[in-house]
Amino acid sequence: MRSLLASVLIVALSLLPAGQVLAVDLSGSWSGSWKSCSTGHAGPLHAEFTRCSPTRYQVDFRGRFFKILPFRYSVTLDVVEDCGDRVVLAGSSFLGRLFGTFTYHATADGCRFTADYRSKKDVGEFRLARVASH
């Protein structure tokens, strides 16, 4: 009976499309900080990750600039590599004519999210940790 169950499980797993099952799910709330390597500006940063598909997340960021100016924007991040215990993500977002297009390259596991961002006028980083659910 065990060998039959094991065989069925192996066959079922082999029928899943490649890239459809990620070891890490980033869905949920994250908190940390951002820092511009170009200007030295920094501030708090919060994010809500929503899984849109097995390899795509909608991420809603909110933070503060100059400690008092709030900002919000969203970006779609695609999983470009699944390393088992961590994923590599990439994406871009257009933040208007003033700020231009920002591109992101990130790595994340179940607890930490680290992203480097780049635009025509700025280079920086995001450092976030998963917020414990209550």
DOTORLO-722134 format. One line per field, with one value per residue: residue number from 1; x, y, z of N, C-alpha, C, O in turn. Coordinates in steps of 0.2 Angstrom, whole numbers. Layout:
<recs>
k <- (NUM|...)
n_X <- (X|...)
n_Y <- (Y|...)
n_Z <- (Z|...)
ca_X <- (X|...)
ca_Y <- (Y|...)
ca_Z <- (Z|...)
c_X <- (X|...)
c_Y <- (Y|...)
c_Z <- (Z|...)
o_X <- (X|...)
o_Y <- (Y|...)
o_Z <- (Z|...)
</recs>
This chain:
<recs>
k <- (1|2|3|4|5|6|7|8|9|10|11|12|13|14|15|16|17|18|19|20|21|22|23|24|25|26|27|28|29|30|31|32|33|34|35|36|37|38|39|40|41|42|43|44|45|46|47|48|49|50|51|52|53|54|55|56|57|58|59|60|61|62|63|64|65|66|67|68|69|70|71|72|73|74|75|76|77|78|79|80|81|82|83|84|85|86|87|88|89|90|91|92|93|94|95|96|97|98|99|100|101|102|103|104|105|106|107|108|109|110|111|112|113|114|115|116|117|118|119|120|121|122|123|124|125|126|127|128|129|130|131|132|133|134)
n_X <- (4|10|20|12|5|16|20|10|10|23|20|10|16|26|18|15|17|32|41|29|27|33|46|46|35|31|20|11|14|28|42|54|67|73|86|95|109|115|111|111|100|87|75|60|51|38|29|17|15|8|3|1|2|10|23|24|23|13|18|15|22|25|31|43|50|63|59|46|38|26|26|19|18|16|23|26|34|44|47|63|72|71|78|75|76|76|72|75|71|64|60|51|46|37|38|33|36|45|52|55|59|61|71|72|81|80|82|75|70|60|60|67|69|78|83|90|89|87|88|87|92|95|102|99|94|83|78|70|60|50|34|28|14|-1)
n_Y <- (-6|6|8|10|22|30|29|35|48|53|52|62|73|74|78|91|108|114|126|129|127|135|135|145|157|173|180|192|204|215|224|237|246|259|264|277|275|285|298|297|298|291|280|274|259|249|235|226|210|202|187|184|175|158|163|177|192|205|220|231|246|257|271|283|299|310|309|314|315|306|291|281|267|254|238|225|211|198|181|176|166|151|146|136|137|151|165|173|189|201|216|231|248|263|278|291|306|314|306|294|278|264|250|234|222|208|197|185|176|166|175|186|200|207|221|228|244|254|269|282|293|288|276|263|254|241|235|222|214|200|203|197|187|189)
n_Z <- (0|4|-6|-17|-14|-13|-26|-33|-28|-33|-46|-47|-43|-53|-64|-62|-69|-73|-62|-56|-42|-28|-16|-7|0|-1|3|12|26|27|35|37|31|19|9|0|-9|-17|-12|2|9|19|26|35|29|23|17|7|2|-11|-18|-35|-45|-47|-49|-48|-39|-33|-26|-13|-8|5|13|21|16|19|33|35|23|16|5|-8|-18|-31|-37|-48|-45|-53|-51|-54|-52|-43|-29|-20|-5|-5|-16|-31|-37|-49|-57|-63|-61|-66|-60|-63|-71|-64|-56|-64|-71|-61|-58|-51|-41|-32|-18|-8|7|18|28|26|15|3|-8|-22|-29|-44|-54|-66|-59|-46|-34|-24|-9|-2|14|21|34|38|45|60|61|70)
ca_X <- (0|14|23|7|4|22|20|4|13|28|17|6|21|29|13|15|21|39|40|23|28|39|47|45|29|32|14|10|17|35|44|61|70|76|92|98|116|117|111|112|93|85|68|56|48|33|27|12|16|2|5|-3|3|16|30|23|20|11|21|13|27|24|37|43|56|64|56|39|35|24|25|16|18|16|27|25|40|43|52|67|76|69|84|73|75|76|70|77|65|66|54|52|40|37|35|31|41|50|57|57|58|65|72|73|83|80|83|71|68|54|61|71|69|84|82|94|85|91|84|92|95|96|103|99|92|78|80|64|59|43|31|25|6|-4)
ca_Y <- (0|12|9|12|29|34|30|40|55|54|54|68|79|75|81|99|112|117|132|131|126|138|133|151|161|179|184|195|210|216|230|238|252|260|269|279|275|291|304|295|298|284|280|267|256|244|232|220|206|198|182|185|168|155|166|184|196|212|222|238|249|263|273|291|302|316|308|317|315|299|289|274|264|247|236|218|207|191|176|174|160|148|142|131|141|158|166|179|193|207|220|238|253|270|283|297|310|317|300|290|271|261|243|231|215|206|190|184|169|166|180|193|203|212|223|234|248|259|273|287|298|286|269|261|247|240|229|221|207|198|205|191|188|188)
ca_Z <- (0|4|-12|-22|-12|-15|-34|-35|-26|-37|-53|-47|-43|-60|-68|-61|-73|-71|-60|-53|-35|-25|-9|-2|-1|2|4|19|28|28|37|37|29|12|9|-6|-9|-21|-8|9|12|21|30|36|23|24|11|8|-4|-13|-24|-41|-48|-43|-50|-48|-34|-32|-19|-12|-4|8|17|22|13|24|39|36|17|14|-2|-9|-25|-31|-42|-49|-45|-55|-48|-60|-50|-37|-26|-15|2|-7|-23|-34|-40|-53|-59|-63|-60|-68|-54|-65|-75|-59|-53|-69|-70|-56|-58|-44|-41|-25|-15|-2|10|22|34|24|8|1|-15|-24|-35|-49|-58|-69|-54|-39|-33|-17|-7|3|18|25|37|38|51|63|62|77)
c_X <- (4|17|18|6|10|22|15|7|18|25|13|11|25|25|12|19|27|38|34|23|34|40|46|39|30|26|13|14|24|36|51|63|72|82|94|106|119|117|112|105|91|78|65|52|44|31|22|13|10|4|0|-3|9|23|29|20|18|14|19|18|24|29|37|50|57|60|48|35|33|25|22|17|18|21|26|33|39|49|56|72|73|75|82|71|75|74|73|72|68|59|56|45|42|34|34|37|47|55|59|55|63|65|74|76|84|81|78|70|62|54|63|70|74|83|87|89|89|87|90|95|97|98|103|97|87|80|73|64|52|40|27|18|4|-9)
c_Y <- (6|13|12|20|33|35|35|47|57|56|60|74|80|78|89|102|114|124|134|130|130|136|139|155|167|183|186|202|210|223|231|245|253|265|271|279|282|297|303|296|291|285|274|265|250|241|226|216|202|193|182|178|165|158|174|187|203|215|230|241|255|265|281|293|309|315|310|316|308|298|282|273|257|245|228|215|200|187|174|168|158|144|137|135|148|159|173|183|198|210|227|242|260|274|290|301|312|312|295|283|268|254|240|224|213|199|190|177|170|172|186|194|208|214|229|237|252|262|278|291|295|278|268|254|247|234|228|214|206|200|199|192|186|183)
c_Z <- (0|-2|-17|-20|-14|-23|-36|-34|-31|-44|-53|-47|-49|-65|-67|-66|-70|-68|-56|-45|-32|-18|-4|-5|2|4|11|20|30|31|38|35|22|13|2|-5|-13|-16|-1|12|14|25|31|29|25|17|12|1|-5|-19|-29|-45|-45|-44|-51|-42|-35|-26|-19|-6|-1|13|18|19|18|31|39|29|16|7|-2|-16|-25|-37|-42|-50|-48|-52|-54|-58|-43|-34|-21|-8|1|-14|-25|-38|-44|-55|-60|-63|-63|-63|-56|-68|-70|-57|-59|-68|-65|-58|-52|-46|-34|-24|-9|0|14|27|31|17|7|-6|-16|-30|-38|-53|-62|-65|-47|-40|-26|-15|-2|7|22|28|38|45|54|63|69|78)
o_X <- (3|18|20|5|9|24|17|6|18|27|14|10|26|27|10|25|27|34|33|18|39|35|44|39|31|26|15|16|27|33|55|60|74|82|95|108|125|121|113|105|93|76|67|51|46|30|22|12|7|6|-6|-8|12|27|34|15|22|12|20|17|20|32|32|55|52|59|45|29|37|23|23|16|20|22|24|37|35|55|54|75|72|77|86|65|74|75|75|68|73|54|61|40|47|28|35|43|53|61|64|51|69|60|78|74|87|80|78|71|58|49|62|70|74|84|88|86|95|82|96|101|99|96|105|97|85|83|72|68|48|43|23|15|7|-11)
o_Y <- (11|19|16|24|38|40|39|52|63|61|64|79|85|81|92|100|116|128|140|133|127|135|138|156|167|189|183|205|205|227|226|250|247|269|266|283|283|301|308|294|286|291|268|269|246|245|223|219|198|196|181|176|168|157|177|184|206|212|234|239|259|261|284|289|312|320|308|316|304|302|278|277|253|248|225|218|196|190|171|165|162|139|135|136|152|154|177|179|201|207|230|239|262|273|294|298|312|313|292|281|269|251|243|220|217|195|195|172|175|174|191|189|213|210|233|234|255|260|277|293|298|275|272|250|252|229|232|210|211|199|195|198|183|181)
o_Z <- (-4|-5|-22|-25|-17|-25|-41|-38|-33|-47|-57|-50|-51|-70|-72|-67|-64|-71|-55|-42|-33|-15|1|-11|9|6|16|15|33|29|39|38|19|18|-2|-1|-12|-16|3|18|10|27|28|25|29|12|17|-4|-1|-24|-28|-48|-40|-40|-54|-39|-39|-21|-23|-1|-4|17|17|19|19|34|44|30|14|3|3|-21|-20|-42|-37|-54|-45|-51|-59|-63|-39|-38|-17|-7|6|-18|-20|-42|-43|-56|-59|-63|-61|-62|-52|-68|-72|-57|-58|-63|-66|-59|-48|-50|-30|-28|-5|-4|13|30|34|13|11|-11|-12|-34|-36|-56|-60|-66|-43|-44|-22|-19|2|5|26|26|38|50|50|65|72|83)
</recs>
